[in-house]
Amino acid sequence: MQKFFAENLMPVKYGLLFSLITLVYGFGLGGTFGVFEENIKNHLKNNAREVLATAYNGDEAKMKKITDKSWVYFKRAHLHANGLGTASVVLIILVSFLPISNKIKSINAIFLGVGSLGYSLFWMLAGLKAPAMGSTGLAKESLAWLALPSLGLCIIGLIMIVALVIMSLFVKGEKQT
């Protein structure tokens, strides 16, 4: 068993760790929402109320729309963390079994783990920033530095795995038979 871990999982340990942290984050958000939903929503409303005159021009309907959308972003963070975290764990374990270099395994795992956590955090931060900015669009734009690289890492990691699986199972596999 120890040999299995050393040979297969050690090269992907950092990516796996980030993926597991993403899952803890996602599950933690779910539990936090269950216990503190009203407190969180009130926090968002209070942040918006502080800038009602400036960011919303006194428009309470617009303020409500933004705070409601911020809550949706919170839920999106929870869903992305659980979905991307789970997918990343599975994909990282898959890549750990492929007959490729440990360096490629490690890079791929880090892309998936860091990308999953970063993209999930992006949605939470956008939800936190939007009420005080008066715009979900501005909040997302202000966090493009986090969203785009994180999403890119996830997509590159997935494409790498698809290519590696095809090469390992179909290209290299056919040459061996």
C-alpha positions in Angstrom: 0.0 0.0 0.0 2.8 2.4 0.8 4.4 1.7 -2.6 1.1 2.6 -4.2 1.0 6.0 -2.5 4.7 6.7 -3.3 4.4 5.8 -6.9 0.9 7.1 -7.7 -0.3 9.7 -5.3 2.9 11.5 -4.2 3.4 13.2 -7.6 -0.1 14.7 -7.4 -0.2 15.4 -3.7 -0.4 19.2 -4.0 -3.1 19.3 -6.5 -5.0 16.7 -4.5 -4.6 18.8 -1.4 -6.0 21.9 -3.1 -8.9 19.9 -4.5 -9.7 18.5 -1.0 -9.5 22.1 0.4 -11.9 23.1 -2.2 -14.3 20.4 -1.1 -13.9 21.5 2.6 -14.7 25.0 1.5 -17.8 23.9 -0.5 -19.1 21.8 2.3 -18.3 24.5 4.8 -20.2 27.0 2.8 -23.2 24.7 2.7 -23.2 24.3 6.5 -22.6 28.0 7.0 -25.6 28.8 4.7 -27.8 26.4 6.6 -27.0 28.0 10.0 -26.5 31.6 9.1 -28.5 32.3 5.9 -30.4 35.2 7.3 -27.4 36.8 8.9 -25.5 36.6 5.6 -28.4 38.1 3.6 -28.6 40.9 6.2 -24.9 41.5 5.9 -25.2 41.9 2.2 -28.2 44.3 2.6 -26.4 46.4 5.2 -23.4 46.7 2.9 -25.7 47.9 0.2 -27.6 50.3 2.4 -24.3 52.1 3.3 -24.0 53.1 -0.3 -27.7 53.4 -1.2 -27.5 57.1 -2.1 -24.2 56.9 -4.0 -24.0 53.5 -5.7 -27.8 53.0 -6.2 -29.0 56.6 -6.4 -31.5 55.8 -3.8 -33.1 53.0 -5.9 -34.1 50.4 -3.4 -35.4 48.0 -6.1 -31.9 48.1 -7.8 -30.3 47.5 -4.4 -32.6 44.5 -3.7 -31.8 43.1 -7.2 -28.0 43.3 -6.5 -28.2 41.8 -3.0 -30.4 39.0 -4.2 -27.9 38.3 -7.1 -25.0 38.4 -4.5 -26.7 35.7 -2.6 -27.0 33.7 -5.8 -23.2 34.2 -6.2 -22.7 32.8 -2.7 -24.7 29.7 -3.7 -22.7 29.5 -7.0 -19.5 29.5 -5.0 -20.8 26.6 -2.9 -21.9 24.6 -6.0 -18.7 25.3 -7.9 -16.5 24.3 -4.9 -18.3 21.0 -4.5 -18.6 20.2 -8.2 -15.1 21.3 -9.3 -13.5 19.9 -6.1 -15.1 16.5 -6.7 -14.3 16.5 -10.4 -10.7 17.5 -9.7 -10.2 14.8 -7.1 -11.5 12.1 -9.6 -9.4 13.5 -12.5 -6.3 13.8 -10.4 -6.6 10.2 -9.2 -7.2 9.1 -12.9 -4.0 11.0 -14.0 -2.0 9.4 -11.1 -2.5 6.0 -12.8 -1.5 7.1 -16.3 1.9 5.9 -17.6 3.3 9.5 -17.9 6.0 11.4 -16.2 5.5 12.4 -12.6 6.2 16.0 -13.6 3.3 16.1 -16.0 1.1 14.4 -13.4 2.1 17.0 -10.8 1.5 20.0 -13.1 -1.8 18.7 -14.2 -2.9 18.1 -10.6 -1.8 21.6 -9.5 -3.7 23.1 -12.4 -6.9 21.3 -11.4 -6.6 21.8 -7.7 -5.6 25.5 -7.7 -8.0 26.3 -10.6 -11.0 24.7 -8.7 -10.3 26.6 -5.5 -9.6 29.9 -7.2 -12.7 29.8 -9.4 -14.9 28.9 -6.4 -13.4 31.7 -4.4 -14.1 34.1 -7.3 -17.8 33.6 -7.0 -17.8 34.2 -3.2 -15.7 37.3 -3.5 -17.9 38.7 -6.3 -20.9 38.1 -4.1 -19.2 39.9 -1.2 -18.1 42.9 -3.3 -21.2 43.5 -5.4 -23.5 45.2 -2.8 -21.0 47.9 -1.9 -20.2 48.5 -5.6 -23.8 48.6 -6.7 -23.2 46.2 -9.5 -22.5 42.5 -9.9 -20.9 43.2 -13.2 -18.4 45.6 -11.7 -17.7 43.1 -8.9 -17.0 40.3 -11.4 -14.8 42.6 -13.6 -12.8 43.7 -10.5 -12.0 40.0 -9.9 -11.1 39.0 -13.5 -7.5 38.6 -12.3 -8.8 35.6 -10.2 -11.6 34.2 -12.4 -9.8 34.0 -15.7 -6.6 32.3 -14.6 -8.5 29.9 -12.3 -10.9 29.0 -15.0 -8.1 28.7 -17.5 -6.2 26.3 -15.2 -9.3 24.1 -14.8 -9.9 24.0 -18.6 -6.2 23.4 -19.4 -6.1 20.6 -16.8 -9.2 18.9 -18.2 -7.9 19.2 -21.8 -4.5 17.8 -20.7 -6.2 14.8 -19.1 -8.3 14.1 -22.1 -5.2 14.2 -24.3 -3.2 12.1 -21.9 -5.9 9.4 -21.7 -6.2 9.3 -25.5 -2.5 9.0 -25.9 -2.1 6.4 -23.1 -5.1 4.2 -24.0 -5.4 4.6 -27.8 -2.1 5.8 -29.2 0.4 4.1 -27.0 -2.0 1.2 -26.2 -2.4 0.3 -29.9 1.3 0.3 -30.5 1.8 -2.2 -27.7 -0.7 -4.8 -29.1 
